[in-house]
């Protein structure tokens, strides 16, 4: 069975679910050169947009108010109309330092990864 291929001028569609406005627009900026991009500010909005838009890929933050990225992914995979959509979850990594201090390592994204 041959699946229909997108026309040459039709871009694949990515839904970015991210509560950090700066990161959201950074992702949009690097992705919109090659993909059609829609944005959602949290997991609840992402869930609604995923059902409505049926994107080719969802990129989501893991920590968000309302519905986090893990909950969103679980909900997407339970629903017949969205279970086929691949999901990339972005993580912030925290680690302890001596003396009880914590360090923060920023997410570094390479645009070529997409």
N, C-alpha and C positions, 0 to 999 in steps of 0.2 A: 504494500500500500504506500503510495507516494503522498506525503503530506504537502499541503500547499506551502510554497515558500513566499516570504514577503517580497513585494515588488522592490526594485532597486532603490526607489526613492522613499520607501516606507521604512521608518526606523523602528527597531525593537523598543518596547515600552518598559521603563523601570519606574517603580513606585518607591520613593525614599520616605521612610518613616523615622523621624528624628525630632526630638524636642529642643535640641540646641540649635537656635536659629543660625548661628555662624557656621556650624558644621553642615547644617541642611543646605545652605546656599553654597558652601564650598563643594559639596557633593553634586549639587545641581550644575554648578559651573563646569566641573570636569566631565560630567556625564552627558550634558546636553549637546556636546559636539558630535557625539556618535549615536545617542539614544533620545527617544522622546521621554521626558521626565515629568512625573507628577510628584507633589509633595504632600505629606501628612504630618501634623504636628505632634501626634501621639498615637498609641496603639489603637485606641477606639476609632479615631478618624482613619487610620490606616486600614483597619478591618472593613469599614464601610466603603472606602475607596477601592480596596482589593475586590470586593464583591461587585461593585459597580463597573470598574474599569478592566478587570481581568488582565493585569500587566504580565509581561513575560518574565519579570524578575522583581523581587522585593528586597530592598536593602533597609535594614532596620537597626536602630540602636537597641541595646539590651535593657538599659535602665531608663524608664520613662514613667511619668505619673499615669494613673488610670489603668492602662493595660500595658505591661512591659513587653519587650521583644520576644521573650520565651512564651508568654501567654498568647501573644499574637500568632506566633508560629504554630503553636498547638491548635489554636482555633482554626487557622487556615488549613491545616492538615486534616482536621475533622470534617470539614465542609466539602462536599462533592464538587462544588463549582470552583473551589480554590485550591484543592489538595495537590494539583499538578504544578503549582507555581513554586519555583525554587526561591529560597530565602537565604540571604547573607546577613548574619548578625554581627554587628560591630561591637567590640568590647573595649572597655577601659580597664586597664590592669592596675590594681593597687597592691603594694607590697609593704611589709613592715620593715622598719629600720631599728637598729639598736636604740634603746631608750624610749621605745613606744611610739616614735615618730612614724608617720606613714609617708610613703613617696607616691607620686603619681606619674605614670608614664603615659604620655599623650598618644592617642591613636595616630599612627602615621599611615596614610593611604597613598599608594602609588597608583596614579590614574591608569597606567598600563595594565593593572590587575583586572580591570573591567574589560 
